[in-house]
């Protein structure tokens, strides 16, 4: 079973890499900020414009500097 999964991964890897390039180009060309896979949970593409990681870290750090009540 493990060998079968590894073989499938080897075969699918080039296809998935090619698909990722196509999706990136399509998203940029059409102005999409997010592409989701409807069959499996997960983000397929997200633009850096909607990445709020830095804002979350800054807000958390600001909160952590406040004295506890």
PDB file of N, CA, C and O in Angstrom:
ATOM      1  N   UNK A   1       0.836  -1.194   0.000  1.00  0.00           N
ATOM      2  CA  UNK A   1       0.000   0.000   0.000  1.00  0.00           C
ATOM      3  C   UNK A   1       0.878   1.254   0.000  1.00  0.00           C
ATOM      4  O   UNK A   1       0.618   2.212  -0.727  1.00  0.00           O
ATOM      5  N   UNK A   2       1.916   1.225   0.825  1.00  0.00           N
ATOM      6  CA  UNK A   2       2.816   2.379   0.877  1.00  0.00           C
ATOM      7  C   UNK A   2       3.539   2.559  -0.458  1.00  0.00           C
ATOM      8  O   UNK A   2       3.692   3.684  -0.933  1.00  0.00           O
ATOM      9  N   UNK A   3       3.979   1.465  -1.060  1.00  0.00           N
ATOM     10  CA  UNK A   3       4.650   1.542  -2.360  1.00  0.00           C
ATOM     11  C   UNK A   3       3.712   2.102  -3.425  1.00  0.00           C
ATOM     12  O   UNK A   3       4.129   2.858  -4.303  1.00  0.00           O
ATOM     13  N   UNK A   4       2.445   1.721  -3.334  1.00  0.00           N
ATOM     14  CA  UNK A   4       1.452   2.200  -4.291  1.00  0.00           C
ATOM     15  C   UNK A   4       1.273   3.703  -4.153  1.00  0.00           C
ATOM     16  O   UNK A   4       1.207   4.416  -5.154  1.00  0.00           O
ATOM     17  N   UNK A   5       1.193   4.191  -2.915  1.00  0.00           N
ATOM     18  CA  UNK A   5       1.056   5.631  -2.680  1.00  0.00           C
ATOM     19  C   UNK A   5       2.277   6.392  -3.186  1.00  0.00           C
ATOM     20  O   UNK A   5       2.146   7.464  -3.777  1.00  0.00           O
ATOM     21  N   UNK A   6       3.464   5.837  -2.951  1.00  0.00           N
ATOM     22  CA  UNK A   6       4.687   6.486  -3.413  1.00  0.00           C
ATOM     23  C   UNK A   6       4.742   6.543  -4.936  1.00  0.00           C
ATOM     24  O   UNK A   6       5.153   7.552  -5.510  1.00  0.00           O
ATOM     25  N   UNK A   7       4.336   5.476  -5.577  1.00  0.00           N
ATOM     26  CA  UNK A   7       4.306   5.452  -7.046  1.00  0.00           C
ATOM     27  C   UNK A   7       3.309   6.471  -7.575  1.00  0.00           C
ATOM     28  O   UNK A   7       3.587   7.170  -8.549  1.00  0.00           O
ATOM     29  N   UNK A   8       2.161   6.556  -6.940  1.00  0.00           N
ATOM     30  CA  UNK A   8       1.150   7.536  -7.349  1.00  0.00           C
ATOM     31  C   UNK A   8       1.676   8.953  -7.162  1.00  0.00           C
ATOM     32  O   UNK A   8       1.470   9.810  -8.022  1.00  0.00           O
ATOM     33  N   UNK A   9       2.344   9.202  -6.061  1.00  0.00           N
ATOM     34  CA  UNK A   9       2.924  10.524  -5.805  1.00  0.00           C
ATOM     35  C   UNK A   9       3.939  10.897  -6.879  1.00  0.00           C
ATOM     36  O   UNK A   9       3.961  12.036  -7.347  1.00  0.00           O
ATOM     37  N   UNK A  10       4.780   9.942  -7.270  1.00  0.00           N
ATOM     38  CA  UNK A  10       5.788  10.204  -8.308  1.00  0.00           C
ATOM     39  C   UNK A  10       5.139  10.562  -9.636  1.00  0.00           C
ATOM     40  O   UNK A  10       5.613  11.445 -10.351  1.00  0.00           O
ATOM     41  N   UNK A  11       4.059   9.878  -9.958  1.00  0.00           N
ATOM     42  CA  UNK A  11       3.365  10.125 -11.217  1.00  0.00           C
ATOM     43  C   UNK A  11       2.616  11.463 -11.172  1.00  0.00           C
ATOM     44  O   UNK A  11       2.604  12.208 -12.152  1.00  0.00           O
ATOM     45  N   UNK A  12       2.006  11.751 -10.048  1.00  0.00           N
ATOM     46  CA  UNK A  12       1.170  12.944  -9.938  1.00  0.00           C
ATOM     47  C   UNK A  12       1.965  14.235  -9.746  1.00  0.00           C
ATOM     48  O   UNK A  12       1.468  15.310 -10.084  1.00  0.00           O
ATOM     49  N   UNK A  13       3.168  14.159  -9.219  1.00  0.00           N
ATOM     50  CA  UNK A  13       3.944  15.351  -8.902  1.00  0.00           C
ATOM     51  C   UNK A  13       4.109  16.295 -10.092  1.00  0.00           C
ATOM     52  O   UNK A  13       3.840  17.487  -9.943  1.00  0.00           O
ATOM     53  N   UNK A  14       4.537  15.826 -11.266  1.00  0.00           N
ATOM     54  CA  UNK A  14       4.673  16.743 -12.400  1.00  0.00           C
ATOM     55  C   UNK A  14       3.337  17.356 -12.833  1.00  0.00           C
ATOM     56  O   UNK A  14       3.278  18.517 -13.235  1.00  0.00           O
ATOM     57  N   UNK A  15       2.276  16.564 -12.745  1.00  0.00           N
ATOM     58  CA  UNK A  15       0.949  17.065 -13.109  1.00  0.00           C
ATOM     59  C   UNK A  15       0.525  18.171 -12.151  1.00  0.00           C
ATOM     60  O   UNK A  15       0.021  19.208 -12.581  1.00  0.00           O
ATOM     61  N   UNK A  16       0.726  17.955 -10.863  1.00  0.00           N
ATOM     62  CA  UNK A  16       0.332  18.945  -9.864  1.00  0.00           C
ATOM     63  C   UNK A  16       1.164  20.227  -9.976  1.00  0.00           C
ATOM     64  O   UNK A  16       0.639  21.323  -9.781  1.00  0.00           O
ATOM     65  N   UNK A  17       2.447  20.097 -10.287  1.00  0.00           N
ATOM     66  CA  UNK A  17       3.286  21.284 -10.476  1.00  0.00           C
ATOM     67  C   UNK A  17       2.808  22.097 -11.670  1.00  0.00           C
ATOM     68  O   UNK A  17       2.737  23.325 -11.609  1.00  0.00           O
ATOM     69  N   UNK A  18       2.483  21.409 -12.746  1.00  0.00           N
ATOM     70  CA  UNK A  18       1.971  22.089 -13.944  1.00  0.00           C
ATOM     71  C   UNK A  18       0.624  22.753 -13.647  1.00  0.00           C
ATOM     72  O   UNK A  18       0.382  23.883 -14.071  1.00  0.00           O
ATOM     73  N   UNK A  19      -0.238  22.063 -12.930  1.00  0.00           N
ATOM     74  CA  UNK A  19      -1.538  22.603 -12.554  1.00  0.00           C
ATOM     75  C   UNK A  19      -1.385  23.841 -11.684  1.00  0.00           C
ATOM     76  O   UNK A  19      -2.115  24.816 -11.863  1.00  0.00           O
ATOM     77  N   UNK A  20      -0.446  23.817 -10.748  1.00  0.00           N
ATOM     78  CA  UNK A  20      -0.199  24.967  -9.871  1.00  0.00           C
ATOM     79  C   UNK A  20       0.184  26.193 -10.706  1.00  0.00           C
ATOM     80  O   UNK A  20      -0.296  27.293 -10.429  1.00  0.00           O
ATOM     81  N   UNK A  21       1.027  26.029 -11.711  1.00  0.00           N
ATOM     82  CA  UNK A  21       1.427  27.140 -12.583  1.00  0.00           C
ATOM     83  C   UNK A  21       0.229  27.681 -13.352  1.00  0.00           C
ATOM     84  O   UNK A  21       0.061  28.893 -13.482  1.00  0.00           O
ATOM     85  N   UNK A  22      -0.599  26.780 -13.857  1.00  0.00           N
ATOM     86  CA  UNK A  22      -1.800  27.189 -14.597  1.00  0.00           C
ATOM     87  C   UNK A  22      -2.740  27.965 -13.685  1.00  0.00           C
ATOM     88  O   UNK A  22      -3.269  29.003 -14.083  1.00  0.00           O
ATOM     89  N   UNK A  23      -2.956  27.476 -12.467  1.00  0.00           N
ATOM     90  CA  UNK A  23      -3.851  28.147 -11.527  1.00  0.00           C
ATOM     91  C   UNK A  23      -3.308  29.512 -11.103  1.00  0.00           C
ATOM     92  O   UNK A  23      -4.069  30.473 -10.989  1.00  0.00           O
ATOM     93  N   UNK A  24      -2.009  29.602 -10.871  1.00  0.00           N
ATOM     94  CA  UNK A  24      -1.403  30.894 -10.521  1.00  0.00           C
ATOM     95  C   UNK A  24      -1.619  31.910 -11.636  1.00  0.00           C
ATOM     96  O   UNK A  24      -2.005  33.051 -11.378  1.00  0.00           O
ATOM     97  N   UNK A  25      -1.371  31.496 -12.870  1.00  0.00           N
ATOM     98  CA  UNK A  25      -1.548  32.398 -14.014  1.00  0.00           C
ATOM     99  C   UNK A  25      -3.017  32.794 -14.180  1.00  0.00           C
ATOM    100  O   UNK A  25      -3.326  33.964 -14.404  1.00  0.00           O
ATOM    101  N   UNK A  26      -3.909  31.824 -14.069  1.00  0.00           N
ATOM    102  CA  UNK A  26      -5.341  32.090 -14.207  1.00  0.00           C
ATOM    103  C   UNK A  26      -5.820  33.063 -13.132  1.00  0.00           C
ATOM    104  O   UNK A  26      -6.571  33.994 -13.423  1.00  0.00           O
ATOM    105  N   UNK A  27      -5.388  32.849 -11.904  1.00  0.00           N
ATOM    106  CA  UNK A  27      -5.794  33.725 -10.805  1.00  0.00           C
ATOM    107  C   UNK A  27      -5.305  35.149 -11.034  1.00  0.00           C
ATOM    108  O   UNK A  27      -6.055  36.103 -10.827  1.00  0.00           O
ATOM    109  N   UNK A  28      -4.075  35.299 -11.452  1.00  0.00           N
ATOM    110  CA  UNK A  28      -3.527  36.638 -11.696  1.00  0.00           C
ATOM    111  C   UNK A  28      -4.213  37.301 -12.874  1.00  0.00           C
ATOM    112  O   UNK A  28      -4.546  38.485 -12.810  1.00  0.00           O
ATOM    113  N   UNK A  29      -4.431  36.553 -13.955  1.00  0.00           N
ATOM    114  CA  UNK A  29      -5.082  37.102 -15.148  1.00  0.00           C
ATOM    115  C   UNK A  29      -6.513  37.552 -14.871  1.00  0.00           C
ATOM    116  O   UNK A  29      -6.970  38.555 -15.418  1.00  0.00           O
ATOM    117  N   UNK A  30      -7.212  36.814 -14.025  1.00  0.00           N
ATOM    118  CA  UNK A  30      -8.624  37.127 -13.752  1.00  0.00           C
ATOM    119  C   UNK A  30      -8.823  37.934 -12.472  1.00  0.00           C
ATOM    120  O   UNK A  30      -9.950  38.296 -12.134  1.00  0.00           O
ATOM    121  N   UNK A  31      -7.744  38.215 -11.766  1.00  0.00           N
ATOM    122  CA  UNK A  31      -7.836  39.026 -10.564  1.00  0.00           C
ATOM    123  C   UNK A  31      -8.407  38.303  -9.355  1.00  0.00           C
ATOM    124  O   UNK A  31      -8.972  38.932  -8.460  1.00  0.00           O
ATOM    125  N   UNK A  32      -8.263  36.980  -9.326  1.00  0.00           N
ATOM    126  CA  UNK A  32      -8.750  36.217  -8.180  1.00  0.00           C
ATOM    127  C   UNK A  32      -7.787  36.373  -7.007  1.00  0.00           C
ATOM    128  O   UNK A  32      -6.570  36.383  -7.192  1.00  0.00           O
ATOM    129  N   UNK A  33      -8.329  36.493  -5.821  1.00  0.00           N
ATOM    130  CA  UNK A  33      -7.509  36.541  -4.620  1.00  0.00           C
ATOM    131  C   UNK A  33      -7.421  35.183  -3.938  1.00  0.00           C
ATOM    132  O   UNK A  33      -6.504  34.935  -3.155  1.00  0.00           O
ATOM    133  N   UNK A  34      -8.378  34.303  -4.235  1.00  0.00           N
ATOM    134  CA  UNK A  34      -8.433  33.019  -3.542  1.00  0.00           C
ATOM    135  C   UNK A  34      -9.079  31.975  -4.443  1.00  0.00           C
ATOM    136  O   UNK A  34     -10.092  32.244  -5.089  1.00  0.00           O
ATOM    137  N   UNK A  35      -8.491  30.787  -4.484  1.00  0.00           N
ATOM    138  CA  UNK A  35      -9.089  29.649  -5.179  1.00  0.00           C
ATOM    139  C   UNK A  35      -9.133  28.499  -4.185  1.00  0.00           C
ATOM    140  O   UNK A  35      -8.116  28.132  -3.597  1.00  0.00           O
ATOM    141  N   UNK A  36     -10.319  27.938  -4.006  1.00  0.00           N
ATOM    142  CA  UNK A  36     -10.520  26.815  -3.088  1.00  0.00           C
ATOM    143  C   UNK A  36     -10.839  25.558  -3.884  1.00  0.00           C
ATOM    144  O   UNK A  36     -11.415  25.633  -4.970  1.00  0.00           O
ATOM    145  N   UNK A  37     -10.468  24.413  -3.348  1.00  0.00           N
ATOM    146  CA  UNK A  37     -10.818  23.133  -3.942  1.00  0.00           C
ATOM    147  C   UNK A  37     -12.147  22.700  -3.319  1.00  0.00           C
ATOM    148  O   UNK A  37     -12.233  22.541  -2.102  1.00  0.00           O
ATOM    149  N   UNK A  38     -13.168  22.509  -4.130  1.00  0.00           N
ATOM    150  CA  UNK A  38     -14.490  22.162  -3.595  1.00  0.00           C
ATOM    151  C   UNK A  38     -14.589  20.702  -3.160  1.00  0.00           C
ATOM    152  O   UNK A  38     -15.477  20.354  -2.382  1.00  0.00           O
ATOM    153  N   UNK A  39     -13.705  19.853  -3.642  1.00  0.00           N
ATOM    154  CA  UNK A  39     -13.785  18.431  -3.308  1.00  0.00           C
ATOM    155  C   UNK A  39     -13.002  18.065  -2.056  1.00  0.00           C
ATOM    156  O   UNK A  39     -13.371  17.136  -1.338  1.00  0.00           O
ATOM    157  N   UNK A  40     -11.937  18.782  -1.798  1.00  0.00           N
ATOM    158  CA  UNK A  40     -11.146  18.533  -0.598  1.00  0.00           C
ATOM    159  C   UNK A  40     -10.875  19.867   0.077  1.00  0.00           C
ATOM    160  O   UNK A  40     -10.707  20.880  -0.602  1.00  0.00           O
ATOM    161  N   UNK A  41     -10.831  19.880   1.391  1.00  0.00           N
ATOM    162  CA  UNK A  41     -10.585  21.151   2.063  1.00  0.00           C
ATOM    163  C   UNK A  41      -9.172  21.640   1.776  1.00  0.00           C
ATOM    164  O   UNK A  41      -8.212  20.872   1.823  1.00  0.00           O
ATOM    165  N   UNK A  42      -9.064  22.904   1.485  1.00  0.00           N
ATOM    166  CA  UNK A  42      -7.743  23.465   1.283  1.00  0.00           C
ATOM    167  C   UNK A  42      -7.747  24.604   0.287  1.00  0.00           C
ATOM    168  O   UNK A  42      -8.601  24.696  -0.595  1.00  0.00           O
ATOM    169  N   UNK A  43      -6.779  25.450   0.455  1.00  0.00           N
ATOM    170  CA  UNK A  43      -6.601  26.590  -0.431  1.00  0.00           C
ATOM    171  C   UNK A  43      -5.682  26.158  -1.567  1.00  0.00           C
ATOM    172  O   UNK A  43      -4.615  25.593  -1.329  1.00  0.00           O
ATOM    173  N   UNK A  44      -6.094  26.424  -2.791  1.00  0.00           N
ATOM    174  CA  UNK A  44      -5.282  26.091  -3.952  1.00  0.00           C
ATOM    175  C   UNK A  44      -4.407  27.285  -4.336  1.00  0.00           C
ATOM    176  O   UNK A  44      -3.257  27.111  -4.741  1.00  0.00           O
ATOM    177  N   UNK A  45      -4.946  28.483  -4.210  1.00  0.00           N
ATOM    178  CA  UNK A  45      -4.207  29.700  -4.536  1.00  0.00           C
ATOM    179  C   UNK A  45      -4.692  30.808  -3.619  1.00  0.00           C
ATOM    180  O   UNK A  45      -5.885  30.915  -3.334  1.00  0.00           O
ATOM    181  N   UNK A  46      -3.763  31.628  -3.161  1.00  0.00           N
ATOM    182  CA  UNK A  46      -4.144  32.847  -2.448  1.00  0.00           C
ATOM    183  C   UNK A  46      -3.132  33.929  -2.773  1.00  0.00           C
ATOM    184  O   UNK A  46      -1.926  33.683  -2.803  1.00  0.00           O
ATOM    185  N   UNK A  47      -3.635  35.126  -3.016  1.00  0.00           N
ATOM    186  CA  UNK A  47      -2.736  36.229  -3.334  1.00  0.00           C
ATOM    187  C   UNK A  47      -2.171  36.799  -2.045  1.00  0.00           C
ATOM    188  O   UNK A  47      -2.774  36.674  -0.979  1.00  0.00           O
ATOM    189  N   UNK A  48      -1.028  37.414  -2.153  1.00  0.00           N
ATOM    190  CA  UNK A  48      -0.416  38.015  -0.970  1.00  0.00           C
ATOM    191  C   UNK A  48      -1.252  39.190  -0.455  1.00  0.00           C
ATOM    192  O   UNK A  48      -1.091  39.607   0.692  1.00  0.00           O
ATOM    193  N   UNK A  49      -2.142  39.726  -1.297  1.00  0.00           N
ATOM    194  CA  UNK A  49      -2.980  40.856  -0.900  1.00  0.00           C
ATOM    195  C   UNK A  49      -3.939  40.490   0.233  1.00  0.00           C
ATOM    196  O   UNK A  49      -4.357  41.363   0.994  1.00  0.00           O
ATOM    197  N   UNK A  50      -4.287  39.215   0.349  1.00  0.00           N
ATOM    198  CA  UNK A  50      -5.228  38.832   1.404  1.00  0.00           C
ATOM    199  C   UNK A  50      -4.542  38.132   2.567  1.00  0.00           C
ATOM    200  O   UNK A  50      -5.210  37.636   3.474  1.00  0.00           O
ATOM    201  N   UNK A  51      -3.227  38.087   2.548  1.00  0.00           N
ATOM    202  CA  UNK A  51      -2.468  37.465   3.637  1.00  0.00           C
ATOM    203  C   UNK A  51      -2.389  38.453   4.795  1.00  0.00           C
ATOM    204  O   UNK A  51      -1.757  39.503   4.673  1.00  0.00           O
ATOM    205  N   UNK A  52      -3.022  38.127   5.911  1.00  0.00           N
ATOM    206  CA  UNK A  52      -3.051  39.038   7.063  1.00  0.00           C
ATOM    207  C   UNK A  52      -2.100  38.590   8.168  1.00  0.00           C
ATOM    208  O   UNK A  52      -2.220  39.041   9.308  1.00  0.00           O
ATOM    209  N   UNK A  53      -1.162  37.711   7.845  1.00  0.00           N
ATOM    210  CA  UNK A  53      -0.245  37.178   8.849  1.00  0.00           C
ATOM    211  C   UNK A  53       0.490  38.286   9.602  1.00  0.00           C
ATOM    212  O   UNK A  53       0.533  38.275  10.832  1.00  0.00           O
ATOM    213  N   UNK A  54       1.064  39.233   8.877  1.00  0.00           N
ATOM    214  CA  UNK A  54       1.818  40.311   9.527  1.00  0.00           C
ATOM    215  C   UNK A  54       0.937  41.135  10.460  1.00  0.00           C
ATOM    216  O   UNK A  54       1.366  41.511  11.551  1.00  0.00           O
ATOM    217  N   UNK A  55      -0.297  41.417  10.032  1.00  0.00           N
ATOM    218  CA  UNK A  55      -1.220  42.191  10.866  1.00  0.00           C
ATOM    219  C   UNK A  55      -1.590  41.419  12.129  1.00  0.00           C
ATOM    220  O   UNK A  55      -1.692  42.002  13.208  1.00  0.00           O
ATOM    221  N   UNK A  56      -1.790  40.119  11.997  1.00  0.00           N
ATOM    222  CA  UNK A  56      -2.135  39.287  13.154  1.00  0.00           C
ATOM    223  C   UNK A  56      -0.969  39.248  14.137  1.00  0.00           C
ATOM    224  O   UNK A  56      -1.169  39.385  15.344  1.00  0.00           O
ATOM    225  N   UNK A  57       0.237  39.064  13.630  1.00  0.00           N
ATOM    226  CA  UNK A  57       1.421  39.027  14.502  1.00  0.00           C
ATOM    227  C   UNK A  57       1.588  40.357  15.219  1.00  0.00           C
ATOM    228  O   UNK A  57       1.865  40.382  16.418  1.00  0.00           O
ATOM    229  N   UNK A  58       1.422  41.468  14.496  1.00  0.00           N
ATOM    230  CA  UNK A  58       1.567  42.798  15.106  1.00  0.00           C
ATOM    231  C   UNK A  58       0.510  43.018  16.188  1.00  0.00           C
ATOM    232  O   UNK A  58       0.820  43.534  17.262  1.00  0.00           O
ATOM    233  N   UNK A  59      -0.731  42.631  15.912  1.00  0.00           N
ATOM    234  CA  UNK A  59      -1.807  42.795  16.895  1.00  0.00           C
ATOM    235  C   UNK A  59      -1.566  41.916  18.120  1.00  0.00           C
ATOM    236  O   UNK A  59      -1.803  42.341  19.251  1.00  0.00           O
ATOM    237  N   UNK A  60      -1.101  40.707  17.894  1.00  0.00           N
ATOM    238  CA  UNK A  60      -0.805  39.809  19.004  1.00  0.00           C
ATOM    239  C   UNK A  60       0.323  40.378  19.854  1.00  0.00           C
ATOM    240  O   UNK A  60       0.237  40.396  21.082  1.00  0.00           O
ATOM    241  N   UNK A  61       1.379  40.841  19.194  1.00  0.00           N
ATOM    242  CA  UNK A  61       2.512  41.411  19.921  1.00  0.00           C
ATOM    243  C   UNK A  61       2.083  42.633  20.732  1.00  0.00           C
ATOM    244  O   UNK A  61       2.510  42.801  21.874  1.00  0.00           O
ATOM    245  N   UNK A  62       1.246  43.480  20.147  1.00  0.00           N
ATOM    246  CA  UNK A  62       0.752  44.656  20.857  1.00  0.00           C
ATOM    247  C   UNK A  62      -0.078  44.242  22.085  1.00  0.00           C
ATOM    248  O   UNK A  62       0.048  44.831  23.158  1.00  0.00           O
ATOM    249  N   UNK A  63      -0.896  43.256  21.912  1.00  0.00           N
ATOM    250  CA  UNK A  63      -1.723  42.739  23.004  1.00  0.00           C
ATOM    251  C   UNK A  63      -0.842  42.139  24.111  1.00  0.00           C
ATOM    252  O   UNK A  63      -1.096  42.333  25.299  1.00  0.00           O
ATOM    253  N   UNK A  64       0.196  41.409  23.693  1.00  0.00           N
ATOM    254  CA  UNK A  64       1.082  40.760  24.665  1.00  0.00           C
ATOM    255  C   UNK A  64       1.872  41.784  25.489  1.00  0.00           C
ATOM    256  O   UNK A  64       2.264  41.495  26.620  1.00  0.00           O
ATOM    257  N   UNK A  65       2.105  42.965  24.938  1.00  0.00           N
ATOM    258  CA  UNK A  65       2.852  43.997  25.662  1.00  0.00           C
ATOM    259  C   UNK A  65       2.006  44.711  26.706  1.00  0.00           C
ATOM    260  O   UNK A  65       2.534  45.378  27.596  1.00  0.00           O
ATOM    261  N   UNK A  66       0.674  44.567  26.589  1.00  0.00           N
ATOM    262  CA  UNK A  66      -0.227  45.222  27.545  1.00  0.00           C
ATOM    263  C   UNK A  66      -0.178  44.472  28.865  1.00  0.00           C
ATOM    264  O   UNK A  66      -0.096  43.244  28.891  1.00  0.00           O
ATOM    265  N   UNK A  67      -0.229  45.229  29.972  1.00  0.00           N
ATOM    266  CA  UNK A  67      -0.264  44.541  31.274  1.00  0.00           C
ATOM    267  C   UNK A  67      -1.549  43.719  31.401  1.00  0.00           C
ATOM    268  O   UNK A  67      -2.616  44.117  30.933  1.00  0.00           O
ATOM    269  N   UNK A  68      -1.412  42.580  32.037  1.00  0.00           N
ATOM    270  CA  UNK A  68      -2.581  41.707  32.243  1.00  0.00           C
ATOM    271  C   UNK A  68      -3.498  42.319  33.262  1.00  0.00           C
ATOM    272  O   UNK A  68      -3.054  42.944  34.226  1.00  0.00           O
ATOM    273  N   UNK A  69      -4.785  42.137  33.043  1.00  0.00           N
ATOM    274  CA  UNK A  69      -5.805  42.679  33.958  1.00  0.00           C
ATOM    275  C   UNK A  69      -6.291  41.629  34.887  1.00  0.00           C
ATOM    276  O   UNK A  69      -7.150  41.897  35.727  1.00  0.00           O
TER     277      UNK A  69
END
